[in-house]
Amino acid sequence: MPVEQVDMGGYTLIENASLANRNTLRVAARAKLLAEIRDASKLPELLDFPAVRNGRLLVLGEGSNVLFTGDFDGTVLVMATRGVQVESDGDSARIAVAAGERWDDFVRWTLGQGYAGLENLILIPGTVGAAPIQNIGAYGCEVAEFIESVEAWDIRERRVVTLDHAACAFAYRDSLFKHEPGRYIVTAVRFVLPRSRPLRTDYAGINEQLARMGVDKPAPFHVAEAVVHLRTSKLPDPSVLGNAGSFFKNPIIDAALADALKREHPGLAVWPQPDGRCKVSAAWMIEAAGFKGVREGDAGISNRHALVLVNHGKATGPQLWALAQRVMHGVREKFGVALEPEPVVIGTR
């Protein structure tokens, strides 16, 4: 079937579009229709097309949090909007960012402007619009802490809405947007970032990396540099080896089970949570269950980090998902703990 592309002014429509270069696992899949939005005000017009209104809709950022297990028989909508607006009072700034801006570019921009807060979240792939949906986090920090509000198109009410921090219902790798899938299309995110704040350096080797760098009085950009070193040493580059970063969430379990596991497995990392439960290391359990570095055809688990599902070349979505399920089953059998995938699995599960 031929590919047809039409520029509608403010957005572009592509029929029978390949998604292979629009997901970081590099899975071959196609969309019935792909819409790239450059002007958020054109969303109502696009969504009113019968083919879009009456079919399935998937909003896609850089595809760093998705696994396609088949073609998508509907419209894939990509926010390609750009723009950053700043209101500063000297000590902090309110920064409104268009959904299509690249997350890592934005983090680096904030550091260059002298703002603090996002340094631990550098080098995470994806777009700004996707960040609140997943409540992205790394190295002891979650993006929710710095989000004042999210602007979105409410498909149900057919209007632009502004959801404040509380309305977004942020939790660990979770938010309102995941509990009401298909209702909101994020168009912009408003952050509040200070000029100065206590740095978080006591997580996952940051202090040790700063010491190796010879830094004893770190600034936010030093922490960012340390995180870049740590991430690149542990996580494969998606442009070189297809992957979606951490594929499995660190499970949060009852304290009693965590205590029992810790007694039996002293090496297991356990992090107490505010609600009395405990977060435990999925990577440690996956490695202990023997899956780190496992490869089945072109589907594999990284030999650098056990959380990372990788595509060594031409693995299909079903092949990658089958291996992920085998890992989840193996961890449950050995530890009695259920793992959940971080990415959204699109297709038959």
Long-range contacts (C-beta under 8 A, 24 or more apart in sequence): 8-42, 8-46, 9-42, 10-37, 10-38, 10-39, 10-41, 10-42, 10-45, 11-35, 11-36, 11-37, 11-38, 11-39, 11-42, 11-46, 12-36, 12-38, 17-76, 19-60, 19-63, 19-68, 19-72, 19-76, 22-60, 22-62, 22-63, 22-76, 22-78, 23-60, 23-63, 23-64, 23-66, 23-67, 23-68, 23-244, 24-62, 24-63, 24-64, 24-125, 24-238, 24-242, 24-243, 24-244, 24-245, 25-63, 25-66, 25-67, 25-68, 25-242, 25-243, 25-244, 25-309, 25-311, 25-317, 25-320, 26-238, 26-242, 26-311, 27-67, 27-68, 27-242, 27-311, 27-315, 27-316, 27-317, 27-320, 28-314, 28-316, 29-68, 29-70, 29-71, 29-72, 29-317, 30-71, 30-72, 31-58, 31-71, 31-72, 31-74, 31-75, 31-76, 32-71, 32-72, 32-73, 32-74, 32-75, 33-74, 33-75, 33-76, 34-75, 34-76, 34-78, 35-75, 35-76, 35-77, 35-78, 36-78, 36-80, 37-77, 37-78, 37-79, 37-80, 37-81, 37-100, 38-80, 38-81, 38-82, 38-100, 39-81, 40-79, 40-81, 40-98, 40-99, 40-153, 40-187, 40-188, 43-153, 43-185, 43-187, 44-153, 44-158, 46-77, 47-153, 47-155, 51-75, 57-155, 57-182, 58-346, 59-129, 59-185, 59-186, 61-126, 61-127, 61-129, 61-130, 62-102, 62-125, 62-126, 62-127, 62-130, 64-125, 64-126, 64-130, 64-238, 64-244, 64-245, 65-126, 65-130, 65-134, 65-244, 65-245, 65-342, 65-343, 65-344, 66-244, 66-343, 66-344, 66-345, 66-346, 67-244, 67-309, 67-317, 67-320, 67-321, 67-324, 67-341, 67-343, 67-344, 67-345, 67-346, 68-317, 68-346, 68-347, 69-317, 69-318, 69-320, 69-321, 69-345, 69-346, 69-347, 69-348, 69-349, 70-317, 70-318, 70-346, 70-347, 70-348, 72-346, 77-185, 79-127, 79-129, 79-185, 79-186, 79-187, 81-187, 81-188, 84-109, 86-113, 90-195, 91-194, 91-195, 91-196, 92-192, 92-193, 92-194, 92-195, 93-192, 93-193, 94-148, 94-190, 94-191, 94-192, 95-190, 95-191, 95-192, 95-193, 96-151, 96-188, 96-189, 96-190, 97-128, 97-188, 97-189, 97-190, 97-191, 98-128, 98-129, 98-187, 98-188, 99-127, 99-128, 99-129, 99-130, 99-186, 99-187, 99-188, 99-189, 100-127, 100-128, 100-129, 101-127, 101-128, 102-126, 102-127, 102-128, 103-127, 103-128, 103-130, 103-131, 103-136, 107-224, 108-224, 110-193, 111-220, 111-221, 111-224, 114-195, 115-193, 115-194, 115-195, 115-220, 116-193, 116-194, 116-195, 116-196, 116-197, 116-199, 116-220, 117-145, 117-146, 117-191, 117-193, 117-194, 117-197, 117-220, 118-143, 118-146, 118-191, 118-193, 119-199, 119-220, 119-221, 119-223, 119-224, 119-227, 120-200, 120-203, 120-206, 120-223, 120-224, 120-227, 122-224, 122-227, 122-228, 122-231, 123-227, 123-228, 123-231, 123-232, 124-245, 125-238, 125-245, 128-189, 129-186, 129-187, 129-188, 129-189, 130-186, 131-189, 132-168, 132-170, 132-175, 132-177, 132-186, 132-189, 133-175, 133-177, 133-178, 133-186, 134-173, 134-174, 134-175, 134-178, 134-342, 135-170, 135-171, 135-172, 135-173, 135-174, 135-175, 136-173, 137-172, 137-173, 138-227, 138-231, 139-200, 139-203, 139-204, 139-206, 139-227, 139-230, 140-200, 140-202, 140-203, 140-204, 141-200, 142-170, 142-172, 144-168, 144-170, 144-175, 146-191, 146-192, 146-193, 147-189, 147-190, 147-191, 148-190, 148-191, 148-192, 149-189, 149-190, 150-186, 150-188, 150-189, 150-190, 151-186, 151-187, 151-188, 151-189, 151-190, 152-177, 152-184, 152-185, 152-186, 152-187, 153-184, 153-185, 153-187, 154-183, 154-184, 155-182, 155-183, 155-184, 155-185, 156-183, 160-187, 172-249, 172-252, 172-279, 173-249, 173-342, 199-223, 201-226, 204-230, 205-230, 206-230, 233-304, 234-304, 234-305, 235-302, 235-304, 235-305, 235-308, 236-302, 236-304, 236-305, 236-308, 236-310, 241-302, 241-310, 241-311, 241-312, 242-310, 242-311, 242-312, 242-315, 243-302, 243-308, 243-309, 243-310, 243-311, 244-309, 244-342, 244-343, 245-307, 245-308, 245-342, 246-305, 246-307, 246-308, 246-342, 247-307, 247-308, 247-309, 247-324, 247-341, 247-342, 247-343, 248-282, 248-283, 248-286, 248-307, 248-324, 248-327, 248-328, 248-339, 248-340, 248-341, 248-342, 249-282, 249-339, 249-340, 249-341, 249-342, 250-279, 250-280, 250-281, 250-282, 251-279, 251-280, 251-282, 251-337, 251-338, 251-339, 251-340, 252-277, 252-278, 252-279, 252-280, 253-277, 253-278, 253-280, 253-337, 254-278, 257-336, 257-337, 261-335, 261-337, 265-335, 280-337, 282-306, 282-307, 282-331, 282-339, 283-307, 285-331, 285-334, 285-335, 285-337, 285-339, 286-327, 286-331, 286-339, 288-334, 288-335, 289-327, 289-330, 289-331, 289-333, 289-334, 289-335, 290-330, 291-326, 291-327, 291-330, 294-323, 296-322, 296-323, 299-323, 301-327, 317-347, 318-347, 318-348, 321-345, 321-349
